[in-house]
Amino acid sequence: MFKHFKESIFVTIFGFIAAYLWAEHILPDSGLKVLFITFFLAILEVTLSFDNAVVNALILEKMTPKWQHRFLTWGILVAVFGMRFLFPVLIVAIFSKLSLIKTIHLALEDVTQYTHYLHIAHAPLVTFGGAFLMMVGLEYFFNENENPWIKAIEEKIINLKVKYIDVMITVFFVFLVQFIVPHNIRLNIIISGLVGIITYLVVKTLCSILEKSQQKAMANGVKNAATGGFMMFLYLELIDASFSLDGVLGSFAISKDIVIITIGLAIGAMFVRSLTLLLVEKKTLKTYIYLSSGAHYAILALAIIMFVSTFYEMPEIVTGSLGLLFVGSSFISSLIENKKNIHEVNLK
């Protein structure tokens, strides 16, 4: 197991050293306090993204080893530098109408003003993420669920054959939220939600087309057929981006220093990547059959929390606890099911 987490341990050590030196540079004798904050941010990221690891593993299993490696190398650079540092800065630049360089300077030198602009962007951001993640969760339960966990609910959902019902439900949530939020941001909410839905549909459709193309080419004996790996890579990055929104925005309640936030969340993101790799190599999702359902329940819960957070601030502990509850419960149910199956085989 150590081989899966050695890079994460290295990044943790390097991150703690960097955080300590940065803290001492900004405010002498604050190093130990900042180390604790960095550790807490890393734990927050892992807690909020545990279900993300399960979903990542589910998609990575369909990818070639080459694209798996690219996701776990290039993808971590996008996740850490792109989503945990550059993305919030870019959003603030758009809403503040400042250049990217000036916004980075603002983030490093005037955190109060930077946080103010980030707060303005909060509602449209989480609406986009909530809509995208709700589509991910609903698509799974309506079209992809092969091992129902809570059968009384999931089997009925599978049998409910209504075209585009996932889109209709997500649109309903978007328009419900826009009736609750202040009047001046309603249009932004609607646009962000619809963009989230359209983004999901476009990327998912392209993934499906390329996957079918690969299967057809391989059936005809074509070696090294195109795998559609890039689209799946993009799809995974969008899922990661949507998951990270909650953690990135919530982290400013813990620290106002974007460098410390980036380091703490980067450490957590590395451990999530390592956990994803472990799940893929050990074929955990095939062994623990209800984990996929548990992770997608957690995704739907996170999507609803994101919609609610447009008008009511939700504590991060609620988001993390719900994710762990669903994933943990589905894992325990999988263990019980496996023991039951073994017992039945032995009786025969």
Secondary structure in CASP SS format (residue, H / E / C, confidence):
PFRMAT SS
TARGET T0000
AUTHOR 0000-0000-0000
METHOD secondary structure of the structure
MODEL  1
M C 1.00
F H 1.00
K H 1.00
H H 1.00
F H 1.00
K H 1.00
E H 1.00
S H 1.00
I H 1.00
F H 1.00
V H 1.00
T H 1.00
I H 1.00
F H 1.00
G H 1.00
F H 1.00
I H 1.00
A H 1.00
A H 1.00
Y H 1.00
L H 1.00
W H 1.00
A H 1.00
E H 1.00
H H 1.00
I H 1.00
L C 1.00
P C 1.00
D C 1.00
S C 1.00
G H 1.00
L H 1.00
K H 1.00
V H 1.00
L H 1.00
F H 1.00
I H 1.00
T H 1.00
F H 1.00
F H 1.00
L H 1.00
A H 1.00
I H 1.00
L H 1.00
E H 1.00
V H 1.00
T H 1.00
L H 1.00
S H 1.00
F H 1.00
D H 1.00
N H 1.00
A H 1.00
V H 1.00
V H 1.00
N H 1.00
A H 1.00
L H 1.00
I H 1.00
L H 1.00
E C 1.00
K C 1.00
M C 1.00
T C 1.00
P H 1.00
K H 1.00
W H 1.00
Q H 1.00
H H 1.00
R H 1.00
F H 1.00
L H 1.00
T H 1.00
W H 1.00
G H 1.00
I H 1.00
L H 1.00
V H 1.00
A H 1.00
V H 1.00
F H 1.00
G H 1.00
M H 1.00
R H 1.00
F H 1.00
L H 1.00
F H 1.00
P H 1.00
V H 1.00
L H 1.00
I H 1.00
V H 1.00
A H 1.00
I H 1.00
F H 1.00
S H 1.00
K C 1.00
L C 1.00
S C 1.00
L H 1.00
I H 1.00
K H 1.00
T H 1.00
I H 1.00
H H 1.00
L H 1.00
A H 1.00
L H 1.00
E H 1.00
D C 1.00
V H 1.00
T H 1.00
Q H 1.00
Y H 1.00
T H 1.00
H H 1.00
Y H 1.00
L H 1.00
H H 1.00
I H 1.00
A H 1.00
H H 1.00
A H 1.00
P H 1.00
L H 1.00
V H 1.00
T H 1.00
F H 1.00
G H 1.00
G H 1.00
A H 1.00
F H 1.00
L H 1.00
M H 1.00
M H 1.00
V H 1.00
G H 1.00
L H 1.00
E H 1.00
Y H 1.00
F H 1.00
F H 1.00
N H 1.00
E H 1.00
N C 1.00
E C 1.00
N C 1.00
P C 1.00
W C 1.00
I C 1.00
K H 1.00
A H 1.00
I H 1.00
E H 1.00
E H 1.00
K H 1.00
I H 1.00
I H 1.00
N H 1.00
L C 1.00
K C 1.00
V C 1.00
K C 1.00
Y C 1.00
I H 1.00
D H 1.00
V H 1.00
M H 1.00
I H 1.00
T H 1.00
V H 1.00
F H 1.00
F H 1.00
V H 1.00
F H 1.00
L H 1.00
V H 1.00
Q H 1.00
F H 1.00
I H 1.00
V C 1.00
P C 1.00
H H 1.00
N H 1.00
I H 1.00
R H 1.00
L H 1.00
N H 1.00
I H 1.00
I H 1.00
I H 1.00
S H 1.00
G H 1.00
L H 1.00
V H 1.00
G H 1.00
I H 1.00
I H 1.00
T H 1.00
Y H 1.00
L H 1.00
V H 1.00
V H 1.00
K H 1.00
T H 1.00
L H 1.00
C H 1.00
S H 1.00
I H 1.00
L H 1.00
E H 1.00
K H 1.00
S H 1.00
Q H 1.00
Q H 1.00
K H 1.00
A H 1.00
M H 1.00
A H 1.00
N C 1.00
G C 1.00
V C 1.00
K C 1.00
N C 1.00
A C 1.00
A C 1.00
T C 1.00
G C 1.00
G H 1.00
F H 1.00
M H 1.00
M H 1.00
F H 1.00
L H 1.00
Y H 1.00
L H 1.00
E H 1.00
L H 1.00
I H 1.00
D H 1.00
A H 1.00
S H 1.00
F H 1.00
S H 1.00
L H 1.00
D H 1.00
G H 1.00
V H 1.00
L H 1.00
G H 1.00
S H 1.00
F C 1.00
A C 1.00
I C 1.00
S C 1.00
K C 1.00
D C 1.00
I H 1.00
V H 1.00
I H 1.00
I H 1.00
T H 1.00
I H 1.00
G H 1.00
L H 1.00
A H 1.00
I H 1.00
G H 1.00
A H 1.00
M H 1.00
F H 1.00
V H 1.00
R H 1.00
S H 1.00
L H 1.00
T H 1.00
L H 1.00
L H 1.00
L H 1.00
V H 1.00
E H 1.00
K C 1.00
K C 1.00
T H 1.00
L H 1.00
K H 1.00
T H 1.00
Y C 1.00
I C 1.00
Y C 1.00
L H 1.00
S H 1.00
S H 1.00
G H 1.00
A H 1.00
H H 1.00
Y H 1.00
A H 1.00
I H 1.00
L H 1.00
A H 1.00
L H 1.00
A H 1.00
I H 1.00
I H 1.00
M H 1.00
F H 1.00
V H 1.00
S C 1.00
T C 1.00
F C 1.00
Y C 1.00
E C 1.00
M C 1.00
P C 1.00
E H 1.00
I H 1.00
V H 1.00
T H 1.00
G H 1.00
S H 1.00
L H 1.00
G H 1.00
L H 1.00
L H 1.00
F H 1.00
V H 1.00
G H 1.00
S H 1.00
S H 1.00
F H 1.00
I H 1.00
S H 1.00
S H 1.00
L H 1.00
I H 1.00
E H 1.00
N H 1.00
K H 1.00
K H 1.00
N H 1.00
I H 1.00
H H 1.00
E H 1.00
V H 1.00
N H 1.00
L H 1.00
K C 1.00
END
